[in-house]
Amino acid sequence: MSTSSSNPVRDKLTAVREWAGQAVAPIWRAFIDAVRPARQAQIRATRSVGARLPFSVSAPYLFLAPFFVLFSSFLAFPILYTLYLSFHTYQGIGNATLFWINVGPIQFELTRIAQLEYVGLQNYQRLLGDALFQNALANTTFILLVQVPLMIVLGWRSRWR
């Protein structure tokens, strides 16, 4: 299979390479065939790490719970309570007791903070009929529709100069 060249060392080296390739190839194939199932099992095991770990469906929700507790106490509750208060009118500080604790020497009484009277949408009707509110709403609309897009366009143009 080798071609004769003018260099006898090169000819001998080529013959040794061919012989080594023919001698080692069956051994190498046997080694690969022996190692392949173990390697494939190792690959399958590393791909399915999540399947081997003890995992509960509720575990992610337990990690998210502190966020939702803080979110509801510091953001959602004030927004919802403000919406609730917008349907009432304030009548001043009340005298009624809202909550009390009387355990031996410990006495605590929480009075009602305000007398609230339900008025429905009357607060919103009064707000929309107020000239000062209409002026503020017109100014805010002008800023939103004219000044903000104008500032964006001017900023965009100055970026490309």
C-alpha positions as a Markdown table, in Angstrom:
| # | Residue | x | y | z |
|---|---|---|---|---|
| 1 | Met | 0.0 | 0.0 | 0.0 |
| 2 | Ser | 2.9 | 2.3 | 0.5 |
| 3 | Thr | 4.5 | 3.9 | -2.4 |
| 4 | Ser | 8.2 | 3.9 | -2.8 |
| 5 | Ser | 10.0 | 7.2 | -2.4 |
| 6 | Ser | 13.6 | 8.3 | -2.5 |
| 7 | Asn | 13.8 | 8.5 | 1.3 |
| 8 | Pro | 14.1 | 5.1 | 2.9 |
| 9 | Val | 13.4 | 6.4 | 6.5 |
| 10 | Arg | 10.2 | 7.9 | 5.3 |
| 11 | Asp | 9.2 | 4.6 | 3.7 |
| 12 | Lys | 9.9 | 2.7 | 6.9 |
| 13 | Leu | 8.0 | 5.2 | 9.0 |
| 14 | Thr | 5.0 | 5.0 | 6.8 |
| 15 | Ala | 5.1 | 1.2 | 6.9 |
| 16 | Val | 5.2 | 1.3 | 10.8 |
| 17 | Arg | 2.2 | 3.8 | 10.9 |
| 18 | Glu | 0.2 | 1.5 | 8.7 |
| 19 | Trp | 1.0 | -1.6 | 10.7 |
| 20 | Ala | 0.3 | 0.3 | 14.0 |
| 21 | Gly | -3.0 | 1.5 | 12.7 |
| 22 | Gln | -4.1 | -2.0 | 11.6 |
| 23 | Ala | -2.9 | -3.5 | 14.9 |
| 24 | Val | -4.4 | -0.8 | 17.2 |
| 25 | Ala | -7.7 | -0.3 | 15.5 |
| 26 | Pro | -9.4 | -3.4 | 16.8 |
| 27 | Ile | -8.2 | -2.8 | 20.3 |
| 28 | Trp | -9.3 | 0.8 | 20.2 |
| 29 | Arg | -12.8 | -0.2 | 18.9 |
| 30 | Ala | -13.1 | -2.8 | 21.7 |
| 31 | Phe | -12.2 | -0.1 | 24.2 |
| 32 | Ile | -14.7 | 2.4 | 22.8 |
| 33 | Asp | -17.4 | -0.3 | 22.8 |
| 34 | Ala | -16.6 | -1.2 | 26.4 |
| 35 | Val | -16.6 | 2.4 | 27.6 |
| 36 | Arg | -19.6 | 3.7 | 25.6 |
| 37 | Pro | -22.4 | 2.2 | 27.8 |
| 38 | Ala | -20.9 | 3.5 | 31.0 |
| 39 | Arg | -20.4 | 7.0 | 29.4 |
| 40 | Gln | -23.9 | 7.1 | 28.1 |
| 41 | Ala | -25.3 | 6.1 | 31.5 |
| 42 | Gln | -23.1 | 8.9 | 33.1 |
| 43 | Ile | -24.5 | 11.4 | 30.6 |
| 44 | Arg | -28.1 | 10.3 | 31.3 |
| 45 | Ala | -27.5 | 10.6 | 35.0 |
| 46 | Thr | -26.1 | 14.1 | 34.7 |
| 47 | Arg | -29.0 | 15.2 | 32.5 |
| 48 | Ser | -31.6 | 13.9 | 35.0 |
| 49 | Val | -30.2 | 15.4 | 38.2 |
| 50 | Gly | -33.6 | 17.0 | 38.9 |
| 51 | Ala | -35.3 | 13.6 | 38.8 |
| 52 | Arg | -32.9 | 12.2 | 41.4 |
| 53 | Leu | -33.4 | 15.1 | 43.9 |
| 54 | Pro | -36.2 | 15.1 | 46.4 |
| 55 | Phe | -38.5 | 17.9 | 45.1 |
| 56 | Ser | -41.9 | 19.0 | 46.1 |
| 57 | Val | -44.3 | 20.9 | 44.0 |
| 58 | Ser | -44.8 | 23.4 | 46.7 |
| 59 | Ala | -41.1 | 24.2 | 47.3 |
| 60 | Pro | -40.9 | 27.1 | 44.9 |
| 61 | Tyr | -43.9 | 28.7 | 46.5 |
| 62 | Leu | -42.3 | 28.5 | 49.9 |
| 63 | Phe | -39.3 | 30.4 | 48.6 |
| 64 | Leu | -41.7 | 33.0 | 47.1 |
| 65 | Ala | -43.8 | 33.4 | 50.2 |
| 66 | Pro | -41.7 | 36.1 | 51.9 |
| 67 | Phe | -41.9 | 38.3 | 48.8 |
| 68 | Phe | -45.7 | 38.0 | 48.7 |
| 69 | Val | -46.0 | 38.7 | 52.4 |
| 70 | Leu | -43.9 | 41.8 | 52.2 |
| 71 | Phe | -45.6 | 42.9 | 48.9 |
| 72 | Ser | -49.1 | 42.6 | 50.3 |
| 73 | Ser | -48.2 | 44.3 | 53.6 |
| 74 | Phe | -46.3 | 47.3 | 52.2 |
| 75 | Leu | -47.8 | 47.8 | 48.7 |
| 76 | Ala | -51.1 | 46.0 | 48.1 |
| 77 | Phe | -52.7 | 46.6 | 51.4 |
| 78 | Pro | -52.2 | 50.4 | 51.3 |
| 79 | Ile | -53.5 | 50.6 | 47.8 |
| 80 | Leu | -56.6 | 48.5 | 48.5 |
| 81 | Tyr | -57.3 | 50.4 | 51.8 |
| 82 | Thr | -57.0 | 53.7 | 50.0 |
| 83 | Leu | -59.5 | 52.5 | 47.4 |
| 84 | Tyr | -61.8 | 51.4 | 50.3 |
| 85 | Leu | -61.5 | 54.8 | 51.9 |
| 86 | Ser | -62.3 | 56.6 | 48.7 |
| 87 | Phe | -65.9 | 55.3 | 49.0 |
| 88 | His | -66.3 | 56.8 | 52.5 |
| 89 | Thr | -66.3 | 60.2 | 54.0 |
| 90 | Tyr | -64.3 | 61.1 | 57.1 |
| 91 | Gln | -66.3 | 62.2 | 60.1 |
| 92 | Gly | -63.6 | 62.8 | 62.6 |
| 93 | Ile | -62.0 | 60.7 | 65.4 |
| 94 | Gly | -64.4 | 58.2 | 66.9 |
| 95 | Asn | -64.9 | 57.3 | 70.5 |
| 96 | Ala | -65.8 | 53.7 | 70.0 |
| 97 | Thr | -63.3 | 51.0 | 71.0 |
| 98 | Leu | -62.0 | 48.9 | 68.2 |
| 99 | Phe | -59.8 | 46.5 | 70.1 |
| 100 | Trp | -58.8 | 46.0 | 73.7 |
| 101 | Ile | -56.7 | 43.7 | 75.8 |
| 102 | Asn | -57.2 | 43.5 | 79.6 |
| 103 | Val | -54.9 | 40.8 | 81.1 |
| 104 | Gly | -54.1 | 41.5 | 84.8 |
| 105 | Pro | -51.7 | 44.5 | 84.9 |
| 106 | Ile | -51.6 | 44.8 | 81.1 |
| 107 | Gln | -54.4 | 47.0 | 79.7 |
| 108 | Phe | -54.5 | 48.2 | 76.1 |
| 109 | Glu | -57.3 | 49.9 | 74.2 |
| 110 | Leu | -57.3 | 50.8 | 70.6 |
| 111 | Thr | -60.0 | 53.4 | 69.7 |
| 112 | Arg | -61.4 | 53.8 | 66.3 |
| 113 | Ile | -59.2 | 56.1 | 64.3 |
| 114 | Ala | -62.0 | 57.6 | 62.2 |
| 115 | Gln | -65.7 | 57.7 | 61.9 |
| 116 | Leu | -66.4 | 56.7 | 58.3 |
| 117 | Glu | -69.6 | 57.1 | 56.4 |
| 118 | Tyr | -70.2 | 55.2 | 53.2 |
| 119 | Val | -71.0 | 57.6 | 50.3 |
| 120 | Gly | -70.3 | 55.5 | 47.3 |
| 121 | Leu | -69.3 | 57.4 | 44.2 |
| 122 | Gln | -70.1 | 60.9 | 45.5 |
| 123 | Asn | -66.4 | 61.6 | 46.2 |
| 124 | Tyr | -65.6 | 60.9 | 42.6 |
| 125 | Gln | -68.5 | 63.0 | 41.3 |
| 126 | Arg | -67.3 | 65.9 | 43.5 |
| 127 | Leu | -63.8 | 65.5 | 42.3 |
| 128 | Leu | -64.7 | 65.5 | 38.6 |
| 129 | Gly | -66.8 | 68.6 | 39.1 |
| 130 | Asp | -64.0 | 70.6 | 40.8 |
| 131 | Ala | -62.4 | 73.2 | 38.6 |
| 132 | Leu | -59.1 | 72.9 | 40.3 |
| 133 | Phe | -58.9 | 69.2 | 39.6 |
| 134 | Gln | -59.9 | 69.7 | 36.0 |
| 135 | Asn | -57.1 | 72.2 | 35.6 |
| 136 | Ala | -54.6 | 69.8 | 37.2 |
| 137 | Leu | -55.9 | 67.0 | 34.9 |
| 138 | Ala | -55.5 | 69.2 | 31.8 |
| 139 | Asn | -51.9 | 70.1 | 32.9 |
| 140 | Thr | -51.0 | 66.5 | 33.5 |
| 141 | Thr | -52.5 | 65.5 | 30.1 |
| 142 | Phe | -50.5 | 68.2 | 28.4 |
| 143 | Ile | -47.3 | 67.0 | 30.0 |
| 144 | Leu | -48.0 | 63.4 | 29.0 |
| 145 | Leu | -49.0 | 64.0 | 25.4 |
| 146 | Val | -46.8 | 67.0 | 24.4 |
| 147 | Gln | -43.8 | 67.5 | 26.7 |
| 148 | Val | -42.8 | 63.8 | 27.2 |
| 149 | Pro | -42.7 | 62.9 | 23.5 |
| 150 | Leu | -40.9 | 66.2 | 22.8 |
| 151 | Met | -38.2 | 65.4 | 25.3 |
| 152 | Ile | -37.8 | 61.9 | 23.9 |
| 153 | Val | -37.4 | 63.2 | 20.4 |
| 154 | Leu | -34.9 | 65.9 | 21.5 |
| 155 | Gly | -33.0 | 63.4 | 23.5 |
| 156 | Trp | -32.9 | 60.9 | 20.6 |
| 157 | Arg | -31.7 | 63.6 | 18.2 |
| 158 | Ser | -29.0 | 64.8 | 20.5 |
| 159 | Arg | -27.7 | 61.2 | 20.8 |
| 160 | Trp | -26.9 | 61.0 | 17.1 |
| 161 | Arg | -24.9 | 64.3 | 16.9 |
